[in-house]
Amino acid sequence: MRALVITGPGAAEVLDVEPPVAAPGQVVVDVERAGVCGTDLELFSGAMSYLHSGQAWYPLRPGHEWCGVVTALGDGVDPGWLGRRVTGDTMLGCGHCRFCRTGVSHVCPDRAEIGIRMGFPGALAERLAVPASALHALPETIDATLGALVEPGANSLRAVRAAAAGPGDRLLVLGTGTIGLLVALLARARGSEVHLLGRDEPALRLPRDLGFANVWTRPSLPSHPWDAVVDASNAADLPALALDLVRPAGRVVYIGIAASPSRADTRDLVFKDVTAVGVLSGSGGLAGTIEAYADGSVDAHPLVAATVGLGDAAEVLAGRRPASAGPGPKIHIDPRR
């Protein structure tokens, strides 16, 4: 089968590789659609921290935002999965450590991450092998575009839950990329008063098109009492800004990751009695995201700027957007093309 392989920093190509075989407990999925994430760009560039800690290595097959159809079953797998449209968890815990036994397998120290960690092949390929325990079925109302947006949506939903901003609460989202916009859409669906902070005026165009009236740049940001702030940016200075802006006894959620270390003064955290939460992975938010997409309360289609074939994936990883791309931040790959 064809698969995209990152062979070294800045080098990737589509290669013919052996197709996966479903091991016991696994299924094989024919991939319909896969999203390109900022993590994939870092794996391509060589900047991703796992490459320096020995948790990832080249050659590497990326892709962890995906959907597809189950076409083969390994021993011990429920035959009801055959032919189902599915997506799945990225984080694959060992299954027997303390973290896995207590429901937080996404922080298992021995976990694999599909397309990212410990050499587990990813979804920028025609087929993907994945444990059946990681699967989530997709209803017919979720098309391939939304199916491949479940994983980033699940990360965002966990951030919204951590912010605990409900009807009438004022939530500020720092960042207007995929995660920031998904946080905003999911929080709005829960009744929050959502505001977004973008880098510049062009970054505010899509949020406005999505119906968000309260969009700001740093100079225009009003001095509201923010009940919760979600940092969905990759800027090293914004974690401290989030802590500075949130009201006393509010909540700050950190889901964005900067390329360089960020600094926040924990004295502000203590004296304001703020709750700060870090979010890693969408493991606990997959089912809720599927529900939000399926019932129409969140429409994430506008976030996808273009869908291209597997042969164009290396260009996308290099940061070059297709000429026909729309305003959305996300590029999808159709491996069947």
C-alpha beads as a LAMMPS data file, in Angstrom:
LAMMPS data file: protein, C-alpha beads

337 atoms
336 bonds

1 atom types
1 bond types

-500.0 500.0 xlo xhi
-500.0 500.0 ylo yhi
-500.0 500.0 zlo zhi

Masses

1 110.0

Atoms # bond

1 1 1 0.000 0.000 0.000
2 1 1 0.987 3.670 -0.250
3 1 1 2.008 5.539 2.879
4 1 1 3.702 8.835 3.640
5 1 1 7.047 8.279 5.348
6 1 1 9.111 10.998 7.033
7 1 1 12.675 9.806 6.504
8 1 1 14.469 12.650 8.272
9 1 1 14.150 16.337 9.141
10 1 1 12.501 18.062 6.197
11 1 1 12.314 14.896 4.105
12 1 1 9.166 12.903 3.343
13 1 1 7.867 10.840 0.450
14 1 1 5.087 8.452 -0.485
15 1 1 6.428 4.898 -0.462
16 1 1 5.062 1.457 -1.152
17 1 1 5.059 -0.374 2.182
18 1 1 3.723 -3.672 3.447
19 1 1 0.017 -3.364 4.280
20 1 1 -0.907 -3.891 7.935
21 1 1 -2.223 -7.195 9.210
22 1 1 -4.644 -7.196 12.132
23 1 1 -2.904 -8.715 15.152
24 1 1 -5.017 -10.219 17.951
25 1 1 -7.240 -7.487 19.354
26 1 1 -6.639 -5.213 16.361
27 1 1 -8.560 -4.192 13.266
28 1 1 -7.405 -2.859 9.909
29 1 1 -9.074 0.351 8.745
30 1 1 -9.218 1.635 5.173
31 1 1 -8.503 5.316 5.783
32 1 1 -11.035 7.752 4.312
33 1 1 -9.538 10.976 5.570
34 1 1 -6.648 12.148 7.746
35 1 1 -5.878 15.570 9.130
36 1 1 -2.481 17.252 9.284
37 1 1 -1.740 18.599 12.763
38 1 1 0.877 20.951 14.159
39 1 1 2.497 17.915 15.765
40 1 1 2.949 16.396 12.294
41 1 1 4.663 19.581 11.127
42 1 1 7.040 19.389 14.087
43 1 1 7.803 15.735 13.376
44 1 1 8.601 16.700 9.793
45 1 1 10.803 19.654 10.758
46 1 1 12.606 17.743 13.498
47 1 1 11.515 20.141 16.247
48 1 1 9.155 17.746 18.031
49 1 1 10.452 16.985 21.534
50 1 1 9.821 13.223 21.260
51 1 1 12.489 13.059 18.558
52 1 1 15.032 14.384 21.051
53 1 1 13.907 12.263 24.008
54 1 1 13.996 8.981 22.080
55 1 1 10.218 8.484 22.139
56 1 1 9.980 8.961 18.356
57 1 1 12.442 8.307 15.573
58 1 1 12.888 8.268 11.805
59 1 1 11.667 6.788 9.570
60 1 1 8.237 7.762 10.849
61 1 1 4.736 7.394 9.427
62 1 1 2.565 10.261 10.735
63 1 1 -1.164 10.859 11.009
64 1 1 -3.314 10.674 14.150
65 1 1 -6.518 12.493 13.109
66 1 1 -8.431 10.039 10.961
67 1 1 -11.577 8.163 10.046
68 1 1 -12.237 5.135 7.888
69 1 1 -13.945 1.782 7.472
70 1 1 -12.992 -1.427 9.283
71 1 1 -12.067 -4.042 6.653
72 1 1 -10.275 -6.770 8.631
73 1 1 -10.390 -8.182 12.154
74 1 1 -7.765 -9.821 14.313
75 1 1 -8.436 -12.698 16.654
76 1 1 -10.699 -11.857 19.565
77 1 1 -12.310 -8.786 17.963
78 1 1 -16.084 -8.412 17.985
79 1 1 -17.242 -9.222 14.420
80 1 1 -19.702 -6.336 14.682
81 1 1 -16.866 -3.940 13.911
82 1 1 -16.455 -5.271 10.360
83 1 1 -17.693 -2.706 7.845
84 1 1 -18.219 0.019 10.471
85 1 1 -17.117 3.607 9.872
86 1 1 -14.893 4.551 12.789
87 1 1 -12.381 6.908 14.272
88 1 1 -10.189 6.164 17.238
89 1 1 -8.070 7.247 20.161
90 1 1 -4.504 8.291 19.437
91 1 1 -3.188 7.252 22.856
92 1 1 -2.628 3.517 23.265
93 1 1 -1.731 2.651 26.849
94 1 1 -0.034 -0.547 27.967
95 1 1 -3.276 -1.703 29.607
96 1 1 -1.867 -2.883 32.916
97 1 1 -0.078 -0.001 34.674
98 1 1 -1.600 2.176 37.396
99 1 1 -2.581 4.871 34.900
100 1 1 -4.313 2.468 32.531
101 1 1 -6.135 0.766 35.401
102 1 1 -7.450 4.095 36.700
103 1 1 -8.760 5.431 33.387
104 1 1 -5.946 7.796 32.414
105 1 1 -4.124 5.612 29.912
106 1 1 -3.278 8.725 27.868
107 1 1 -0.494 9.428 30.397
108 1 1 0.742 5.825 30.541
109 1 1 4.556 6.088 30.441
110 1 1 4.741 3.129 28.060
111 1 1 1.972 4.287 25.739
112 1 1 2.224 4.337 21.978
113 1 1 0.686 7.241 20.075
114 1 1 -0.630 6.540 16.600
115 1 1 1.589 8.268 14.064
116 1 1 3.650 9.962 16.777
117 1 1 5.224 7.920 19.561
118 1 1 7.026 4.594 19.903
119 1 1 6.972 3.812 16.177
120 1 1 3.243 3.123 15.848
121 1 1 2.395 3.735 12.147
122 1 1 -0.029 6.566 11.423
123 1 1 -2.985 7.279 9.201
124 1 1 -1.355 9.160 6.314
125 1 1 -1.625 5.861 4.482
126 1 1 -4.185 3.797 2.657
127 1 1 -4.674 1.488 5.650
128 1 1 -4.127 1.632 9.385
129 1 1 -3.953 -1.091 12.040
130 1 1 -5.401 -0.044 15.406
131 1 1 -6.549 -1.804 18.582
132 1 1 -10.286 -2.411 18.604
133 1 1 -10.338 -1.037 22.158
134 1 1 -9.443 2.405 20.752
135 1 1 -12.302 2.534 18.231
136 1 1 -15.349 4.798 18.263
137 1 1 -18.158 4.183 15.787
138 1 1 -19.308 7.088 13.617
139 1 1 -22.995 7.624 12.824
140 1 1 -24.092 8.249 9.238
141 1 1 -24.612 11.952 9.992
142 1 1 -20.841 12.413 10.362
143 1 1 -19.065 12.637 7.013
144 1 1 -15.360 12.087 6.378
145 1 1 -14.488 15.719 7.069
146 1 1 -16.061 15.701 10.510
147 1 1 -14.819 12.173 11.178
148 1 1 -11.217 13.314 10.804
149 1 1 -11.958 16.308 13.046
150 1 1 -13.116 14.179 15.978
151 1 1 -9.633 13.839 17.491
152 1 1 -8.826 17.581 17.583
153 1 1 -12.409 18.227 18.653
154 1 1 -11.980 15.821 21.539
155 1 1 -8.889 17.683 22.733
156 1 1 -10.878 20.884 22.549
157 1 1 -13.863 19.419 24.379
158 1 1 -11.607 18.363 27.238
159 1 1 -10.336 21.951 27.405
160 1 1 -13.911 23.286 27.492
161 1 1 -14.819 20.877 30.282
162 1 1 -11.704 21.872 32.222
163 1 1 -12.654 25.549 31.868
164 1 1 -16.035 24.718 33.455
165 1 1 -17.614 27.680 31.655
166 1 1 -21.331 27.206 31.332
167 1 1 -24.296 29.400 30.356
168 1 1 -23.597 33.030 31.164
169 1 1 -19.910 32.510 31.909
170 1 1 -17.413 34.601 29.965
171 1 1 -14.680 32.515 28.314
172 1 1 -11.626 33.944 26.566
173 1 1 -9.845 31.713 24.055
174 1 1 -6.268 32.652 23.165
175 1 1 -5.535 31.528 19.619
176 1 1 -7.603 31.172 16.451
177 1 1 -6.107 27.986 15.035
178 1 1 -7.904 24.660 14.804
179 1 1 -7.955 23.969 18.549
180 1 1 -8.874 27.530 19.498
181 1 1 -11.777 27.598 17.050
182 1 1 -13.011 24.175 18.123
183 1 1 -12.864 25.262 21.780
184 1 1 -14.893 28.330 20.851
185 1 1 -17.500 26.339 18.888
186 1 1 -17.911 23.724 21.604
187 1 1 -18.092 26.318 24.389
188 1 1 -20.673 28.355 22.470
189 1 1 -22.791 25.232 22.087
190 1 1 -22.760 24.938 25.898
191 1 1 -24.046 28.491 26.288
192 1 1 -20.850 30.323 27.227
193 1 1 -20.164 33.902 26.170
194 1 1 -17.115 33.233 24.006
195 1 1 -14.403 35.735 23.131
196 1 1 -11.330 35.015 20.994
197 1 1 -7.926 36.683 20.929
198 1 1 -6.092 36.507 17.607
199 1 1 -2.587 37.461 16.548
200 1 1 -3.762 40.140 14.102
201 1 1 -6.827 41.313 12.182
202 1 1 -6.539 38.689 9.405
203 1 1 -6.645 35.987 12.091
204 1 1 -10.070 37.279 13.162
205 1 1 -11.797 36.911 9.801
206 1 1 -12.741 33.245 10.105
207 1 1 -13.979 33.569 13.712
208 1 1 -16.231 36.406 12.553
209 1 1 -17.468 34.260 9.660
210 1 1 -18.283 31.568 12.220
211 1 1 -20.531 34.036 14.019
212 1 1 -18.260 35.164 16.835
213 1 1 -18.779 38.884 17.413
214 1 1 -16.361 39.165 20.341
215 1 1 -12.992 38.812 18.613
216 1 1 -9.965 40.858 19.581
217 1 1 -6.281 41.551 19.145
218 1 1 -4.077 42.457 22.109
219 1 1 -4.548 46.226 21.690
220 1 1 -8.339 45.965 21.427
221 1 1 -8.970 43.370 24.155
222 1 1 -11.477 44.747 26.683
223 1 1 -10.777 44.549 30.405
224 1 1 -13.622 42.168 31.236
225 1 1 -13.523 39.845 34.234
226 1 1 -12.828 36.564 32.464
227 1 1 -14.360 33.576 34.247
228 1 1 -12.043 31.220 32.366
229 1 1 -9.199 31.544 29.870
230 1 1 -8.064 28.777 27.498
231 1 1 -4.591 29.143 25.999
232 1 1 -4.817 27.346 22.652
233 1 1 -1.867 29.211 21.147
234 1 1 1.756 28.288 20.533
235 1 1 3.076 31.605 21.871
236 1 1 5.501 31.440 24.785
237 1 1 4.195 34.674 26.342
238 1 1 0.490 33.814 26.395
239 1 1 0.447 31.330 29.328
240 1 1 1.429 34.196 31.618
241 1 1 -1.112 36.482 29.961
242 1 1 -3.851 33.905 30.558
243 1 1 -3.036 33.871 34.262
244 1 1 -2.932 37.665 34.357
245 1 1 -6.333 38.036 32.653
246 1 1 -8.427 35.442 34.468
247 1 1 -10.534 36.700 37.359
248 1 1 -9.775 35.644 40.952
249 1 1 -11.007 32.105 41.631
250 1 1 -11.310 31.551 37.874
251 1 1 -9.857 28.775 35.750
252 1 1 -7.010 28.707 33.243
253 1 1 -6.620 25.828 30.783
254 1 1 -3.381 25.196 28.922
255 1 1 -3.691 23.126 25.743
256 1 1 -1.345 24.993 23.388
257 1 1 2.354 24.152 23.336
258 1 1 5.022 26.730 22.541
259 1 1 8.253 25.858 20.772
260 1 1 10.236 27.446 23.609
261 1 1 9.644 27.324 27.371
262 1 1 6.936 29.630 28.665
263 1 1 6.886 31.330 32.040
264 1 1 4.023 31.960 34.445
265 1 1 4.341 33.417 37.942
266 1 1 2.837 30.937 40.382
267 1 1 2.448 33.739 42.922
268 1 1 -0.331 35.064 40.695
269 1 1 -1.860 31.597 40.667
270 1 1 -1.829 31.419 44.478
271 1 1 -2.850 34.962 45.342
272 1 1 -5.751 34.861 42.851
273 1 1 -6.760 31.339 43.945
274 1 1 -6.851 30.273 40.296
275 1 1 -7.290 26.681 39.128
276 1 1 -4.903 25.805 36.287
277 1 1 -5.384 22.659 34.181
278 1 1 -3.207 21.130 31.481
279 1 1 -4.823 19.065 28.726
280 1 1 -3.017 16.278 26.892
281 1 1 -4.987 14.342 24.268
282 1 1 -8.632 13.932 23.434
283 1 1 -8.962 10.481 24.977
284 1 1 -11.791 11.433 27.318
285 1 1 -13.599 13.638 24.818
286 1 1 -14.048 11.467 21.730
287 1 1 -17.582 10.281 22.467
288 1 1 -18.780 13.771 23.420
289 1 1 -17.314 15.285 20.265
290 1 1 -19.010 12.682 18.086
291 1 1 -22.301 13.564 19.786
292 1 1 -21.795 17.304 19.220
293 1 1 -21.025 16.795 15.529
294 1 1 -23.828 14.284 15.038
295 1 1 -26.555 16.400 16.613
296 1 1 -25.495 19.493 14.663
297 1 1 -24.737 21.650 17.694
298 1 1 -21.183 22.105 16.336
299 1 1 -20.387 22.432 12.625
300 1 1 -16.629 22.228 12.143
301 1 1 -16.651 21.945 8.330
302 1 1 -15.440 25.549 7.765
303 1 1 -12.205 24.795 9.602
304 1 1 -10.992 22.586 6.736
305 1 1 -9.371 24.708 4.046
306 1 1 -8.672 21.939 1.516
307 1 1 -8.526 18.187 1.003
308 1 1 -5.653 16.904 -1.121
309 1 1 -4.228 13.538 -2.129
310 1 1 -1.472 11.613 -0.402
311 1 1 1.044 12.772 -3.002
312 1 1 0.595 16.371 -1.790
313 1 1 1.059 15.534 1.891
314 1 1 4.802 16.277 1.998
315 1 1 4.165 19.789 0.699
316 1 1 1.550 20.307 3.411
317 1 1 3.967 19.064 6.084
318 1 1 6.486 21.592 4.829
319 1 1 3.954 24.320 5.579
320 1 1 2.884 25.065 2.008
321 1 1 -0.878 25.491 1.644
322 1 1 -2.614 24.324 -1.539
323 1 1 -3.325 27.128 -3.986
324 1 1 -7.040 26.396 -3.761
325 1 1 -7.147 26.430 0.060
326 1 1 -9.882 28.354 1.794
327 1 1 -9.532 30.360 5.005
328 1 1 -9.677 27.420 7.450
329 1 1 -6.585 26.373 9.400
330 1 1 -6.830 22.619 8.725
331 1 1 -5.661 20.631 5.691
332 1 1 -7.006 17.115 5.146
333 1 1 -5.484 14.248 3.205
334 1 1 -7.516 11.677 1.249
335 1 1 -5.155 8.682 0.924
336 1 1 -7.357 7.162 -1.766
337 1 1 -6.394 9.925 -4.210

Bonds

1 1 1 2
2 1 2 3
3 1 3 4
4 1 4 5
5 1 5 6
6 1 6 7
7 1 7 8
8 1 8 9
9 1 9 10
10 1 10 11
11 1 11 12
12 1 12 13
13 1 13 14
14 1 14 15
15 1 15 16
16 1 16 17
17 1 17 18
18 1 18 19
19 1 19 20
20 1 20 21
21 1 21 22
22 1 22 23
23 1 23 24
24 1 24 25
25 1 25 26
26 1 26 27
27 1 27 28
28 1 28 29
29 1 29 30
30 1 30 31
31 1 31 32
32 1 32 33
33 1 33 34
34 1 34 35
35 1 35 36
36 1 36 37
37 1 37 38
38 1 38 39
39 1 39 40
40 1 40 41
41 1 41 42
42 1 42 43
43 1 43 44
44 1 44 45
45 1 45 46
46 1 46 47
47 1 47 48
48 1 48 49
49 1 49 50
50 1 50 51
51 1 51 52
52 1 52 53
53 1 53 54
54 1 54 55
55 1 55 56
56 1 56 57
57 1 57 58
58 1 58 59
59 1 59 60
60 1 60 61
61 1 61 62
62 1 62 63
63 1 63 64
64 1 64 65
65 1 65 66
66 1 66 67
67 1 67 68
68 1 68 69
69 1 69 70
70 1 70 71
71 1 71 72
72 1 72 73
73 1 73 74
74 1 74 75
75 1 75 76
76 1 76 77
77 1 77 78
78 1 78 79
79 1 79 80
80 1 80 81
81 1 81 82
82 1 82 83
83 1 83 84
84 1 84 85
85 1 85 86
86 1 86 87
87 1 87 88
88 1 88 89
89 1 89 90
90 1 90 91
91 1 91 92
92 1 92 93
93 1 93 94
94 1 94 95
95 1 95 96
96 1 96 97
97 1 97 98
98 1 98 99
99 1 99 100
100 1 100 101
101 1 101 102
102 1 102 103
103 1 103 104
104 1 104 105
105 1 105 106
106 1 106 107
107 1 107 108
108 1 108 109
109 1 109 110
110 1 110 111
111 1 111 112
112 1 112 113
113 1 113 114
114 1 114 115
115 1 115 116
116 1 116 117
117 1 117 118
118 1 118 119
119 1 119 120
120 1 120 121
121 1 121 122
122 1 122 123
123 1 123 124
124 1 124 125
125 1 125 126
126 1 126 127
127 1 127 128
128 1 128 129
129 1 129 130
130 1 130 131
131 1 131 132
132 1 132 133
133 1 133 134
134 1 134 135
135 1 135 136
136 1 136 137
137 1 137 138
138 1 138 139
139 1 139 140
140 1 140 141
141 1 141 142
142 1 142 143
143 1 143 144
144 1 144 145
145 1 145 146
146 1 146 147
147 1 147 148
148 1 148 149
149 1 149 150
150 1 150 151
151 1 151 152
152 1 152 153
153 1 153 154
154 1 154 155
155 1 155 156
156 1 156 157
157 1 157 158
158 1 158 159
159 1 159 160
160 1 160 161
161 1 161 162
162 1 162 163
163 1 163 164
164 1 164 165
165 1 165 166
166 1 166 167
167 1 167 168
168 1 168 169
169 1 169 170
170 1 170 171
171 1 171 172
172 1 172 173
173 1 173 174
174 1 174 175
175 1 175 176
176 1 176 177
177 1 177 178
178 1 178 179
179 1 179 180
180 1 180 181
181 1 181 182
182 1 182 183
183 1 183 184
184 1 184 185
185 1 185 186
186 1 186 187
187 1 187 188
188 1 188 189
189 1 189 190
190 1 190 191
191 1 191 192
192 1 192 193
193 1 193 194
194 1 194 195
195 1 195 196
196 1 196 197
197 1 197 198
198 1 198 199
199 1 199 200
200 1 200 201
201 1 201 202
202 1 202 203
203 1 203 204
204 1 204 205
205 1 205 206
206 1 206 207
207 1 207 208
208 1 208 209
209 1 209 210
210 1 210 211
211 1 211 212
212 1 212 213
213 1 213 214
214 1 214 215
215 1 215 216
216 1 216 217
217 1 217 218
218 1 218 219
219 1 219 220
220 1 220 221
221 1 221 222
222 1 222 223
223 1 223 224
224 1 224 225
225 1 225 226
226 1 226 227
227 1 227 228
228 1 228 229
229 1 229 230
230 1 230 231
231 1 231 232
232 1 232 233
233 1 233 234
234 1 234 235
235 1 235 236
236 1 236 237
237 1 237 238
238 1 238 239
239 1 239 240
240 1 240 241
241 1 241 242
242 1 242 243
243 1 243 244
244 1 244 245
245 1 245 246
246 1 246 247
247 1 247 248
248 1 248 249
249 1 249 250
250 1 250 251
251 1 251 252
252 1 252 253
253 1 253 254
254 1 254 255
255 1 255 256
256 1 256 257
257 1 257 258
258 1 258 259
259 1 259 260
260 1 260 261
261 1 261 262
262 1 262 263
263 1 263 264
264 1 264 265
265 1 265 266
266 1 266 267
267 1 267 268
268 1 268 269
269 1 269 270
270 1 270 271
271 1 271 272
272 1 272 273
273 1 273 274
274 1 274 275
275 1 275 276
276 1 276 277
277 1 277 278
278 1 278 279
279 1 279 280
280 1 280 281
281 1 281 282
282 1 282 283
283 1 283 284
284 1 284 285
285 1 285 286
286 1 286 287
287 1 287 288
288 1 288 289
289 1 289 290
290 1 290 291
291 1 291 292
292 1 292 293
293 1 293 294
294 1 294 295
295 1 295 296
296 1 296 297
297 1 297 298
298 1 298 299
299 1 299 300
300 1 300 301
301 1 301 302
302 1 302 303
303 1 303 304
304 1 304 305
305 1 305 306
306 1 306 307
307 1 307 308
308 1 308 309
309 1 309 310
310 1 310 311
311 1 311 312
312 1 312 313
313 1 313 314
314 1 314 315
315 1 315 316
316 1 316 317
317 1 317 318
318 1 318 319
319 1 319 320
320 1 320 321
321 1 321 322
322 1 322 323
323 1 323 324
324 1 324 325
325 1 325 326
326 1 326 327
327 1 327 328
328 1 328 329
329 1 329 330
330 1 330 331
331 1 331 332
332 1 332 333
333 1 333 334
334 1 334 335
335 1 335 336
336 1 336 337
